[in-house]
């Protein structure tokens, strides 16, 4: 359908009729002398205001919460009840697995809650409730950030099952949260609030006067922060695991806000459909699922364990707002805004009720079924979902329609092939100009030591990166608009953008990327602009298609695109900016945020570039914007606006460090101790690194560790977990201090026996005594030896991956084992005969112990450092560079012992 021929400046209506043509009718407007005014400053200002208004509306709806309910009869979910429990739980303080805070105080608090639940169920008499305190022991391999092995002993899980009276149902729904925390954090959102929500849902079900159709199992998991050990112990060992047909995992990586469904499945698409139909306050996106499952987010949840070890399908739901406080001392109950618990509770309770009445719960799970749904919410108001097959049809149809439309206009002579090609060249050159601008700004940021200057105030990304790239893109198109003679230049540029997105839509759909829905919307709504102008002409509202008509029609039809784009941008910035504070030293965050800003800026330029060709010269606007950018950049580089870390009681945006006060002993092959020292092992979790820490004897003054004397990938340093690829030893510091930490259970590792296994293998038997509930082994084969197998897990080295050093993370829960026994088998396929193991070392074994809780967590040195940080981060104005004291710290005493065998 040919809808319009747009009017250029100076158009003489007497020489040409304005025609709206279709296959059935033609609407002619009488020619008359028409003065056409191109778009000017006020139109572009109006566009900016329009986008800003939509942004404000989206943010308002994104942050809107339902009213808090206080239901004394437990007929519906009540945030008041859940928050009361959360306050009690967080008042206990940090609750690492193995601590008295978790194993006794927190567990007893939950058990007291269950006493009331059991009383209510018994009084009503239509349902039954069972509970079990499980303390599993086991080992498993995990590939996350690195490849390592996890071993746990008697960690604590509290498991509750509710269902109708009589025999337990064969089909049950599992709800999972974890009530343990990382060291030094009260863990309100990660994950105390989820446990409070689950307890309130259990209370509502316990007050039900109708029997439940299927059972619901509540797992209050006591060892998630030990890399998912609690979930593994449950799904591998608990007798109730066999009846579980679906699960809902509840997590948190921030503080409050709207909880998002960010992954579902695998298979069992009915689970996702149930959420989409039942949740009264939906927040979900297949885009979030594909991003998370791509592995680019440095995080993982119990969803993985239930999926991979239990072969169960489920839903993964998490809080993500305010990720700056995640795993810090600031993850406190009061930071969760009123209504955030209410909306999550209402959503999950509604979904639980829907699932346990679904006939699909009783059917055999189709675990290998692929993703069948394209789904997303529209700023929390409603959800849009359709099958992947339908989505493919929609996407291909939209792409095909764009091609047909362009072909029709080429045939009609509206523009020629050369015009479309020239417009595409303009878009490409604009992109090149924007990329070069991005590179220039990134170079300036790095050269002026402004890396992460947007971390404390993410909005500055707009002025730092988006604005100069917008200037570059607009200047490029403005130049071509004043120098190029094209037929229907505005229409050619508009349709060429549609061709770009249609091609991208086709490629993503052919690649089976469900997130192509985003590009589909980018194609669909612009296609409505011409029909809208046609209708306005047919009904006599518009007599001539002037630049103003095009402008206002474009604003109306592109409004949904702006809503989708702003919604996505706000979520991306809210999530990814805090993540940069714990992404490690390997990737410069400017190389993440600048391309993200490029996508934002280039998308805006693509959708508005056609308007530049019906605008007056934009030199004044461009110069004005350039002056604004230069002023903003000067303020960012020379004032506190650009400080990457800022402390305030309400919004702490701080640098994360790990500080371990450690003693280190190194023993040679004969067993003699050759070195013994003590120091502060300091790691900074963001890219600015330890070299950027403030000048103080506890934090600076030493060179990077020298690792030339060892093959240990961890450089004989007491790493808490296997994160050396994101946080390599060269980016850490070992700062010598005179005082030794008090270690109540010194490490004692003993080689019990050596045994040859065949012609090429050597097996070493060990006994390990001492240490605390968080220990790690660095297993480094020497010479020509490689790891063959060991007693921890039946490791498949082909899938696990061969390494120079193998990492084992060992924990315990309620009881400390007196001795840990294990063996390691090495293999030498290169030597003609095995070296004599009594004369030459075959293995370097480092054993580290970490005191992450209790009376032995902090030495006097660590307490001094902690108090120093707390006092100095509150006064960044006291001296130049004082903002570097914007720090939050996780600390503990540690010991590492290294032997060669």
C-alpha positions in Angstrom: 0.0 0.0 0.0 1.4 3.4 -1.0 0.3 5.7 1.8 2.0 9.0 1.2 4.5 11.1 -0.7 6.0 13.5 1.8 6.2 17.1 1.2 9.7 18.6 1.1 10.4 22.2 2.0 9.3 24.6 -0.8 6.8 22.1 -2.2 4.4 23.6 -4.7 1.0 21.9 -4.4 -0.1 23.2 -7.7 2.4 21.1 -9.5 1.5 17.8 -7.8 -1.5 16.2 -6.2 -1.2 14.5 -2.8 -2.5 11.0 -3.2 -3.4 8.3 -0.8 -3.8 5.2 -2.9 -5.0 1.7 -2.2 -6.2 -1.1 -4.4 -9.8 0.1 -4.1 -9.8 3.9 -3.8 -7.9 7.0 -4.2 -8.4 10.1 -2.1 -7.3 13.3 -3.8 -6.9 16.6 -2.1 -7.4 19.7 -4.2 -4.1 21.4 -5.1 -3.4 24.7 -3.5 -0.4 26.8 -2.8 1.2 25.4 0.4 4.0 26.7 2.5 5.8 23.9 4.3 7.8 24.6 7.4 10.4 22.1 8.3 10.9 20.9 11.9 12.7 23.2 14.2 14.1 23.6 17.7 10.7 23.4 19.4 9.8 20.1 17.8 13.0 18.5 18.9 12.6 19.9 22.3 9.0 18.5 22.4 10.4 15.1 21.4 12.9 15.2 24.3 10.1 16.2 26.7 7.9 13.5 25.3 10.5 10.8 25.8 11.2 12.2 29.3 7.5 12.0 30.1 7.3 8.4 29.1 10.4 7.6 31.0 8.9 9.2 34.2 5.7 7.3 33.7 7.5 4.0 33.2 9.7 4.6 36.3 6.6 5.4 38.3 4.8 2.2 37.3 7.9 0.2 37.7 8.3 1.3 41.3 4.6 1.3 42.2 3.7 -1.2 44.9 0.4 -2.7 46.1 -1.0 -1.7 49.5 0.2 -3.6 52.5 -2.3 -6.1 53.9 -2.7 -6.9 57.6 -5.0 -10.0 57.6 -5.4 -11.4 61.1 -7.4 -14.3 59.7 -4.8 -15.5 57.2 -7.2 -15.6 54.3 -4.7 -13.8 52.1 -1.0 -12.9 52.1 0.0 -10.3 54.7 3.2 -8.3 54.4 2.8 -7.3 58.0 3.2 -10.9 59.2 6.1 -11.6 56.9 7.9 -8.5 57.7 7.6 -9.2 61.5 9.4 -12.5 60.9 12.0 -10.9 58.7 12.8 -8.4 61.4 13.4 -11.2 63.9 15.5 -13.1 61.4 17.8 -10.2 60.4 18.1 -9.1 64.1 20.1 -12.3 64.6 22.8 -10.8 62.3 24.9 -12.6 59.7 24.0 -16.3 59.5 26.7 -18.2 57.5 26.2 -22.0 57.4 27.9 -23.6 60.4 27.5 -20.6 62.6 25.6 -20.6 65.9 23.5 -17.8 64.4 22.2 -20.1 61.7 22.4 -23.6 63.3 20.7 -22.6 66.5 19.2 -19.1 66.6 17.7 -18.9 63.1 16.7 -22.6 63.0 14.9 -22.3 66.4 13.1 -19.2 65.2 11.7 -21.0 62.2 10.9 -24.0 64.3 8.8 -21.9 66.7 6.9 -20.5 63.7 6.2 -24.1 62.6 4.8 -24.9 66.0 2.0 -22.4 65.4 1.5 -23.8 61.9 1.0 -27.3 63.2 -1.4 -26.1 65.8 -3.6 -24.4 63.2 -3.6 -27.4 60.9 -4.5 -29.7 63.7 -7.3 -27.4 64.9 -8.9 -27.2 61.5 -8.5 -30.9 60.8 -8.7 -31.1 56.9 -5.0 -31.0 56.1 -1.8 -32.5 57.6 1.7 -31.0 58.1 5.0 -32.8 58.5 8.5 -31.4 59.1 12.0 -32.6 59.1 15.4 -31.2 60.0 17.7 -32.7 57.4 21.5 -32.7 57.8 23.0 -34.2 54.6 26.6 -34.9 53.6 27.9 -35.1 50.1 30.2 -33.8 47.3 29.6 -32.5 43.8 31.4 -30.7 41.0 30.3 -27.3 39.8 31.3 -25.1 36.8 30.6 -21.5 37.9 33.2 -18.7 37.3 35.7 -21.6 37.3 35.6 -25.4 37.8 35.7 -26.6 41.3 34.5 -29.3 43.7 32.2 -28.8 46.7 32.1 -31.1 49.8 29.7 -30.6 52.7 29.1 -32.4 56.0 25.8 -32.2 57.9 24.6 -28.9 56.6 21.1 -27.9 57.8 17.9 -28.0 55.9 14.5 -27.4 57.4 11.8 -29.1 55.3 8.0 -28.8 55.8 5.3 -30.7 53.9 1.6 -29.7 53.9 -1.2 -31.5 52.2 -4.6 -33.1 52.6 -5.1 -35.6 55.4 -4.2 -39.2 54.7 -1.5 -40.5 52.4 0.9 -37.9 50.9 0.2 -37.1 47.3 2.5 -38.5 44.6 2.8 -35.1 43.0 4.2 -32.2 45.0 5.3 -28.6 44.4 8.5 -27.5 46.0 9.1 -23.9 47.3 12.8 -23.1 48.1 14.5 -20.2 50.0 17.7 -20.1 52.0 18.1 -18.6 55.4 21.9 -18.7 55.5 23.9 -15.6 54.5 27.3 -14.6 53.4 29.6 -13.4 56.2 29.1 -9.8 57.5 25.6 -9.4 56.0 22.2 -9.6 57.7 20.8 -11.0 54.5 17.4 -9.4 54.4 16.8 -9.7 50.7 19.3 -12.4 50.1 17.4 -14.4 51.2 15.6 -13.8 54.5 12.7 -12.1 52.9 12.0 -15.1 50.7 11.9 -17.3 53.8 9.5 -14.9 55.4 7.3 -14.9 52.3 7.3 -18.7 52.3 6.4 -18.9 56.0 3.5 -16.6 55.4 2.3 -18.7 52.5 2.5 -21.8 54.7 0.5 -20.0 57.3 -2.2 -19.1 54.7 -2.4 -22.7 53.5 -2.4 -23.9 57.1 -5.6 -21.9 57.7 -7.3 -23.4 54.7 -10.6 -25.0 55.5 -10.5 -27.0 52.3 -8.1 -29.9 51.7 -5.2 -29.2 49.4 -5.4 -31.1 46.1 -1.6 -31.8 46.1 1.2 -31.4 48.6 3.4 -28.4 48.9 7.0 -28.9 50.2 8.8 -25.9 51.8 12.5 -26.1 51.8 14.2 -23.6 54.2 17.7 -24.2 52.9 20.6 -23.6 55.3 23.6 -23.8 52.9 23.0 -21.9 49.6 25.8 -19.4 50.1 28.2 -22.4 50.3 27.6 -22.7 46.5 24.2 -24.4 46.5 25.1 -27.2 48.9 21.8 -27.2 50.8 19.7 -27.7 47.7 22.1 -30.4 46.5 21.8 -32.3 49.8 18.0 -32.1 49.6 17.4 -33.1 46.0 20.0 -35.9 46.1 19.1 -37.4 49.5 15.8 -36.4 51.0 13.0 -39.1 50.7 10.4 -36.5 49.8 12.4 -35.5 46.6 10.8 -38.3 44.6 7.3 -36.8 44.6 8.4 -33.3 43.5 7.1 -32.5 40.0 7.8 -28.7 39.9 9.5 -26.1 42.0 9.6 -22.3 42.7 13.0 -20.9 43.7 13.0 -17.6 45.5 16.2 -15.5 45.5 17.4 -11.9 46.0 20.3 -10.0 44.5 19.5 -6.5 45.8 17.0 -4.9 48.2 13.3 -5.0 47.5 11.6 -3.7 44.4 9.6 -5.8 42.1 10.6 -9.5 42.0 11.2 -10.8 38.5 10.6 -14.2 37.0 14.0 -14.5 35.1 14.1 -18.1 34.1 11.6 -21.0 33.7 11.7 -24.6 32.7 13.4 -26.5 31.2 10.4 -28.0 29.5 7.0 -28.1 31.2 5.8 -25.0 29.5 2.6 -25.2 31.5 4.5 -23.9 34.5 5.3 -20.7 32.8 1.8 -20.4 31.4 0.5 -20.8 35.0 2.6 -17.9 36.2 1.5 -15.7 33.3 -2.2 -16.5 33.9 -2.2 -16.4 37.7 0.3 -13.7 38.9 -1.7 -10.5 39.7 1.5 -8.4 39.5 3.6 -9.9 36.7 7.2 -9.0 36.1 8.9 -11.3 33.6 10.7 -11.5 30.3 12.1 -14.2 28.1 14.9 -11.7 27.4 16.0 -11.9 31.1 15.9 -15.7 30.9 18.1 -15.8 27.8 20.6 -13.2 29.2 20.9 -15.1 32.5 21.2 -18.5 31.0 23.9 -17.2 28.6 26.3 -17.2 31.6 27.3 -13.5 31.4 25.9 -12.8 34.9 28.3 -13.7 37.7 25.6 -15.4 39.8 23.8 -18.7 40.1 20.9 -20.0 42.1 19.5 -23.3 43.5 17.4 -23.5 40.3 20.5 -25.0 38.7 20.7 -27.8 41.3 17.1 -28.8 41.1 17.3 -28.7 37.3 20.6 -30.6 36.8 20.6 -33.0 39.8 16.8 -33.4 40.3 15.7 -33.3 36.7 12.8 -31.1 37.8 11.4 -28.1 36.0 10.6 -24.8 37.9 10.4 -21.1 38.1 13.3 -18.8 39.3 12.1 -15.6 40.9 14.3 -12.9 42.5 14.5 -9.4 43.8 17.1 -7.3 41.8 16.6 -3.7 42.8 19.5 -1.8 44.5 22.1 -4.4 43.9 24.7 -2.2 45.6 23.7 -3.7 48.9 23.8 -7.3 47.8 26.2 -9.4 50.0 27.1 -6.4 52.1 26.4 -5.1 55.6 23.6 -2.9 54.2 21.2 -5.7 53.1 18.8 -4.7 55.9 15.1 -5.2 56.4 14.2 -1.5 56.4 15.6 -1.0 52.9 12.8 -3.2 51.5 10.1 -0.6 50.7 6.5 -1.2 51.8 4.5 -3.2 49.3 7.5 -5.1 47.9 6.9 -8.1 50.1 3.1 -7.9 49.6 3.4 -8.0 45.8 5.8 -10.9 45.8 3.7 -12.8 48.3 0.5 -12.2 46.4 2.1 -13.4 43.2 3.7 -16.5 44.6 0.6 -17.5 46.6 -1.6 -17.2 43.5 0.8 -19.3 41.5 1.1 -21.9 44.2 -2.7 -22.3 44.4 -2.9 -22.5 40.6 -0.1 -25.1 40.3 -1.4 -27.5 43.0 -4.8 -27.6 41.3 -3.4 -28.1 37.8 -3.8 -31.5 36.2 -0.4 -31.1 34.6 1.3 -31.5 38.0 0.2 -35.1 38.0 1.5 -35.9 34.5 5.0 -37.1 33.7 7.4 -34.2 33.2 8.5 -33.4 29.7 12.0 -32.2 30.9 13.5 -32.1 27.4 10.7 -30.0 25.9 12.2 -26.8 24.6 11.0 -23.3 25.4 7.6 -22.9 24.0 6.7 -19.4 25.1 7.6 -15.8 24.2 6.7 -13.8 27.2 7.1 -10.4 28.7 5.2 -7.9 30.8 4.3 -4.4 29.9 5.5 -2.2 32.8 3.8 -4.6 35.2 0.3 -3.8 33.9 -0.2 -7.0 32.0 1.7 -9.8 30.3 2.0 -10.7 26.6 2.7 -14.3 25.8 2.4 -16.5 22.8 4.0 -19.7 21.6 7.4 -19.7 20.0 5.9 -21.1 16.8 3.4 -18.3 16.7 6.2 -15.8 17.4 8.1 -17.2 14.4 5.1 -16.7 12.2 4.7 -13.1 13.5 8.3 -12.3 13.0 8.7 -13.7 9.5 5.4 -12.0 8.5 6.6 -8.7 9.8 9.9 -9.0 8.0 8.2 -10.1 4.8 5.8 -7.2 5.0 8.7 -4.7 5.2 10.3 -6.2 2.2 7.0 -6.1 0.2 6.4 -2.5 1.3 9.8 -1.3 0.2 9.6 -3.3 -3.1 6.2 -1.7 -3.8 7.6 1.8 -3.3 10.6 1.0 -5.5 8.2 -0.1 -8.2 6.0 3.0 -7.8 9.2 5.2 -8.1 8.7 6.8 -4.6 12.4 6.3 -4.3 15.0 4.2 -6.1 17.5 1.5 -5.2 20.2 4.1 -5.0 18.2 6.1 -2.5 17.7 3.1 -0.2 21.4 2.2 -0.6 22.5 5.7 0.2 20.3 5.9 3.2 21.8 2.6 4.5 25.3 4.1 3.9 24.2 7.1 6.0 23.1 4.9 8.8 26.4 3.0 8.6 28.5 6.2 8.6 26.5 7.5 11.6 27.2 4.3 13.4 30.9 4.6 12.6 30.9 8.2 13.9 29.2 7.1 17.1 31.6 4.2 17.6 34.6 6.5 17.2 33.0 8.9 19.6 32.5 6.1 22.1 36.2 5.0 21.7 37.3 8.6 22.3 35.2 9.0 25.4 36.3 5.6 26.8 39.9 6.6 26.1 39.5 9.9 27.9 37.8 8.2 30.8 40.6 5.7 31.2 43.3 8.3 30.7 41.9 10.6 33.4 41.4 7.7 35.9 37.6 8.1 35.7 36.8 4.4 35.4 33.4 3.6 37.0 32.7 7.4 37.6 29.0 6.4 36.9 28.9 3.7 39.5 27.5 5.8 42.4 25.1 7.7 40.1 24.1 5.6 37.0 22.2 8.5 35.5 25.5 10.0 34.5 25.9 7.3 31.9 23.5 9.3 29.8 25.6 12.5 29.9 28.9 10.7 29.6 28.3 8.2 26.8 24.8 8.5 25.3 24.8 12.3 24.8 28.1 12.5 22.8 27.1 9.6 20.7 23.7 11.2 19.9 25.6 14.3 18.9 27.8 12.3 16.6 24.9 10.4 15.0 22.8 13.5 14.6 25.7 15.6 13.2 26.4 12.9 10.6 22.8 12.8 9.4 22.5 16.6 9.5 25.5 16.8 7.2 24.0 14.5 4.7 20.6 16.2 4.9 22.2 19.4 3.8 24.4 18.0 1.1 22.6 15.0 -0.4 19.9 15.2 -3.1 17.6 12.2 -2.7 14.1 11.5 -3.7 11.9 11.2 -0.7 14.9 11.4 1.6 12.8 11.2 4.8 10.8 8.2 3.6 13.9 6.4 2.3 15.7 6.8 5.6 12.6 5.7 7.5 12.1 2.6 5.4 15.8 1.7 5.4 15.6 1.5 9.2 12.7 -0.9 8.9 14.8 -3.0 6.5 17.7 -3.1 9.0 15.4 -4.2 11.8 13.5 -6.7 9.5 16.9 -8.3 8.6 17.9 -8.5 12.3 14.4 -9.9 13.1 14.8 -12.6 10.4 18.3 -13.6 11.7 17.2 -13.8 15.4 14.1 -15.8 14.5 16.1 -18.2 12.3 18.5 -18.6 15.3 15.6 -19.5 17.5 16.2 -16.5 19.9 12.9 -15.9 21.6 14.0 -12.4 22.6 13.4 -11.4 18.9 10.0 -10.2 20.2 11.8 -7.0 21.1 12.8 -6.4 17.5 9.4 -7.5 16.3 7.9 -4.6 18.3 10.5 -2.3 16.7 9.1 -3.3 13.3 5.4 -3.5 14.0 4.7 -0.1 15.5 6.6 2.0 12.9 4.5 0.2 10.2 1.4 1.7 11.7 2.5 5.3 11.0 1.5 5.4 7.3 -1.9 3.8 7.9 -2.5 6.4 10.7 -1.7 9.3 8.3 -3.9 7.7 5.7 -6.8 7.5 8.1 -6.3 11.1 9.2 -6.5 12.1 5.6 -9.6 10.0 4.8 -11.5 11.5 7.7 -10.4 15.0 6.8 -8.3 15.7 9.8 -5.2 16.1 7.7 -5.2 17.8 4.3 -1.5 17.8 3.6 1.3 15.5 4.7 3.6 18.1 6.1 6.7 17.5 8.2 4.6 18.4 11.3 2.1 15.7 10.4 4.9 13.2 10.0 6.4 14.3 13.3 3.3 13.9 15.3 2.2 10.7 13.7 5.7 9.3 14.4 5.4 10.3 18.1 2.1 8.6 18.4 3.1 5.3 16.7 6.6 5.2 18.3 5.3 5.7 21.8 5.0 2.0 22.5 8.5 1.5 21.2 9.7 4.2 23.6 7.9 2.5 26.4 9.5 -0.9 25.6 12.9 0.7 25.2 12.8 2.9 28.4 11.5 -0.1 30.4 14.4 -2.3 29.2 17.0 0.4 29.6 15.9 1.2 33.2 16.1 -2.5 34.1 19.4 -3.0 32.4 21.0 0.0 34.1 19.5 -0.9 37.5 20.9 -4.4 37.2 24.2 -4.1 35.4 25.6 -1.0 37.1 25.7 -2.7 40.6 27.0 -5.9 39.0 30.1 -4.0 37.8 31.0 -3.6 41.4 31.6 -7.3 41.7 32.6 -8.3 38.2 36.3 -8.6 39.0 39.5 -7.3 37.6 39.5 -9.1 34.3 37.0 -6.9 32.3 37.1 -3.1 32.2 33.5 -2.1 33.0 33.7 0.8 30.6 33.8 -1.8 27.8 30.5 -3.1 29.1 28.6 0.2 29.8 29.9 2.1 26.7 28.5 -0.5 24.2 25.3 -0.6 26.2 25.1 3.2 25.8 25.9 2.8 22.1 22.9 0.5 21.7 20.7 3.1 23.4 22.0 6.0 21.4 22.0 4.3 18.0 18.5 3.0 18.5 17.3 6.6 19.1 19.2 7.8 16.1 17.8 5.1 13.9 14.2 5.9 14.9 14.6 9.7 14.5 17.1 10.1 11.7 14.3 10.5 9.1 13.1 13.6 10.9 16.5 15.2 10.4 15.8 15.2 6.7 12.7 17.3 7.1 14.2 19.6 9.7 15.9 23.0 9.4 19.7 22.9 9.8 20.6 21.5 13.2 23.9 23.2 13.6 22.7 25.3 16.5 21.2 22.3 18.3 24.3 20.2 17.8 26.6 23.0 19.1 24.3 23.5 22.1 24.4 19.8 22.9 28.1 19.7 22.4 28.6 22.6 24.9 26.4 20.8 27.3 28.4 17.6 27.0 31.7 19.4 27.5 30.4 21.2 30.6 29.0 17.9 32.0 32.3 16.1 31.3 34.2 18.9 33.1 32.0 18.6 36.1 32.3 14.8 36.1 36.1 14.9 36.0 36.7 17.8 38.4 33.9 17.6 41.0 32.4 15.0 43.4 29.8 14.2 40.7 32.4 11.8 39.2 33.4 10.0 42.4 32.8 6.3 41.8 32.0 5.6 45.4 29.7 7.5 47.7 28.5 6.7 51.2 25.1 7.8 52.6 22.9 6.0 55.1 20.1 5.7 52.6 22.1 4.9 49.5 25.5 3.4 50.1 27.3 2.9 46.8 30.6 1.5 47.9 33.7 -0.5 46.8 33.7 -4.1 47.9 36.8 -5.7 49.4 37.7 -8.9 51.0 40.2 -8.7 53.8 41.6 -11.9 55.4 44.1 -11.7 58.3 46.0 -14.9 57.5 49.0 -16.8 58.7 50.9 -18.8 56.0 53.2 -21.8 56.5 55.2 -23.4 53.6 56.8 -26.8 54.0 59.2 -28.5 51.6 59.2 -32.1 50.5 60.9 -33.3 53.6 58.2 -31.7 55.8 60.4 -28.9 57.1 58.8 -25.5 57.4 60.7 -23.2 55.0 58.6 -20.1 55.4 56.1 -18.7 57.9 54.5 -15.2 57.7 51.4 -13.4 58.4 49.6 -10.7 56.5 46.4 -9.1 55.3 45.2 -10.8 52.0 43.3 -8.0 50.3 41.1 -8.3 47.2 39.0 -5.6 45.6 36.0 -6.9 43.7 35.8 -4.3 41.0 38.0 -3.3 38.1 39.7 -0.3 39.9 41.4 -3.0 42.0 43.7 -2.9 45.0 46.0 -0.4 43.4 43.2 2.2 43.8 42.7 1.6 47.5 43.5 4.5 49.9 47.0 5.0 51.1 47.2 3.2 54.5 49.5 0.5 55.9 46.6 -2.0 56.1 45.6 -1.5 52.4 48.6 -0.5 50.4 52.4 -0.4 50.3 53.2 -3.8 48.9 53.8 -5.1 45.4 51.6 -7.8 43.7 52.4 -11.3 45.0 55.3 -13.1 43.3 54.0 -16.4 42.1 57.2 -17.6 40.3 58.0 -20.1 43.0 54.8 -22.2 42.7 52.6 -23.8 40.1 49.6 -23.1 42.3 47.1 -21.0 40.3 46.1 -19.4 43.5 49.7 -18.4 44.3 49.6 -20.1 47.8 47.1 -17.4 48.9 44.0 -18.2 51.1 41.3 -17.7 48.5 37.9 -18.1 50.1 36.4 -19.6 46.9 37.6 -20.5 43.3 37.4 -17.0 41.9 41.0 -16.5 40.7 40.0 -16.1 37.1 37.9 -13.0 37.8 40.1 -12.0 40.7 43.7 -13.1 39.8 46.5 -13.2 42.4 48.3 -10.4 40.5 45.4 -8.1 41.3 45.5 -8.9 45.0 47.8 -7.8 47.8 49.6 -9.6 50.6 50.4 -6.9 53.1 52.7 -8.0 55.9 51.5 -7.2 59.5 53.2 -8.1 62.7 50.3 -9.7 64.6 49.3 -13.3 64.0 45.5 -14.2 63.9 44.2 -16.4 66.7 43.3 -19.7 65.1 41.5 -22.0 67.5 41.8 -25.2 65.3 45.2 -25.2 63.6 45.4 -27.1 60.3 47.1 -30.5 60.6 47.4 -32.3 57.3 49.1 -35.7 57.2 50.1 -38.0 54.3 49.0 -41.5 55.5 50.2 -43.6 52.6 51.4 -43.7 49.0 50.3 -46.4 46.7 51.2 -47.3 43.1 48.2 -48.1 40.9 49.4 -49.9 37.8 52.3 -48.7 35.9 51.4 -45.0 35.5 49.4 -44.0 38.6 50.2 -42.9 42.1 47.5 -42.7 44.9 48.1 -40.5 47.9 46.1 -40.9 51.1 45.6 -38.0 53.5 44.1 -37.2 56.9 43.1 -33.6 57.6 42.4 -32.3 61.1 41.7 -28.9 62.5 40.4 -26.0 60.4 37.0 -24.5 60.5 33.7 -24.8 58.7 35.0 -23.1 55.6 38.1 -24.7 54.1 39.6 -25.0 50.7 42.2 -27.3 49.1 44.5 -26.3 46.2 45.5 -29.5 44.5 48.4 -29.0 42.1 50.1 -32.0 40.4 53.8 -31.6 39.9 56.3 -32.8 37.3 54.6 -34.8 34.5 51.7 -35.9 36.8 48.1 -35.0 36.1 45.1 -35.6 38.2 43.4 -38.9 37.4 40.7 -39.1 40.0 40.1 -38.7 43.7 37.8 -39.7 46.5 35.6 -36.5 46.5 33.6 -37.1 43.4 33.6 -39.4 40.3 35.1 -36.6 38.3 34.8 -36.6 34.5 37.9 -34.5 33.5 36.7 -34.2 29.9 33.6 -32.2 31.0 35.1 -30.7 34.2 38.2 -29.5 32.3 41.9 -30.2 33.1 43.5 -27.6 35.2 46.9 -26.8 36.7 45.3 -26.5 40.1 42.1 -28.1 41.3 40.0 -26.4 44.0 38.0 -28.1 46.6 35.7 -26.1 48.9 34.9 -28.0 52.1 32.3 -27.0 54.7 30.3 -28.4 57.6 27.1 -27.4 59.3 25.9 -28.4 62.7 28.9 -30.6 63.7 32.6 -30.2 63.2 34.2 -33.4 62.0 37.3 -34.5 64.0 39.1 -35.8 60.9 38.6 -35.6 57.1 40.0 -38.5 55.1 40.5 -38.4 51.3 42.8 -39.7 48.6 44.1 -38.2 45.4 45.2 -40.3 42.4 47.8 -38.9 39.9 48.8 -40.2 36.5 52.0 -39.8 34.5 51.7 -40.9 30.9 54.8 -39.0 29.7 57.6 -40.6 31.7 59.0 -44.1 30.8 58.8 -45.1 34.4 57.2 -43.4 37.4 59.6 -41.2 39.4 60.3 -42.5 42.9 57.6 -40.9 45.0 59.9 -41.1 48.1 62.5 -38.9 46.5 60.7 -36.5 44.2 57.5 -34.5 44.9 54.4 -35.4 42.9 51.9 -33.0 44.4 51.6 -29.6 46.0 48.7 -29.4 48.4 47.6 -26.1 50.0 45.0 -26.2 52.7 43.2 -23.0 53.8 40.8 -22.4 56.7 38.5 -19.4 56.9 36.8 -18.1 60.1 33.9 -16.3 58.6 31.7 -16.0 61.8 31.8 -16.3 65.5 34.3 -15.0 68.2 37.3 -16.0 66.1 36.2 -14.2 62.9 38.0 -10.9 63.7 41.5 -10.2 64.9 42.4 -6.9 66.5 44.0 -5.9 63.2 40.8 -6.6 61.3 38.7 -4.7 63.9 41.0 -1.7 63.5 40.6 -1.8 59.7 36.9 -2.2 59.9 36.5 0.8 62.3 38.9 2.8 60.1 36.7 2.2 57.0 33.5 3.0 58.8 34.8 6.3 60.1 36.5 7.6 57.0 33.9 6.7 54.4 31.5 9.2 56.0 33.7 12.2 55.2 34.8 12.1 51.5 35.2 15.8 51.4 38.0 15.9 54.0 40.9 15.6 51.5 41.6 15.0 47.9 41.1 11.3 47.0 39.2 10.7 50.3 36.4 9.1 48.3 38.6 6.1 48.0 37.5 5.2 51.6 34.0 4.5 50.2 34.5 0.8 51.1 32.4 -2.1 52.4 34.3 -5.1 53.7 33.9 -8.8 54.2 36.6 -10.0 56.6 37.8 -12.9 58.7 40.8 -14.7 60.1 42.4 -17.3 58.0 45.2 -19.9 57.9 46.9 -21.6 54.9 49.4 -24.4 55.1 51.3 -25.6 52.0 53.0 -29.0 51.6 54.8 -30.9 48.8 54.4 -34.6 48.8 
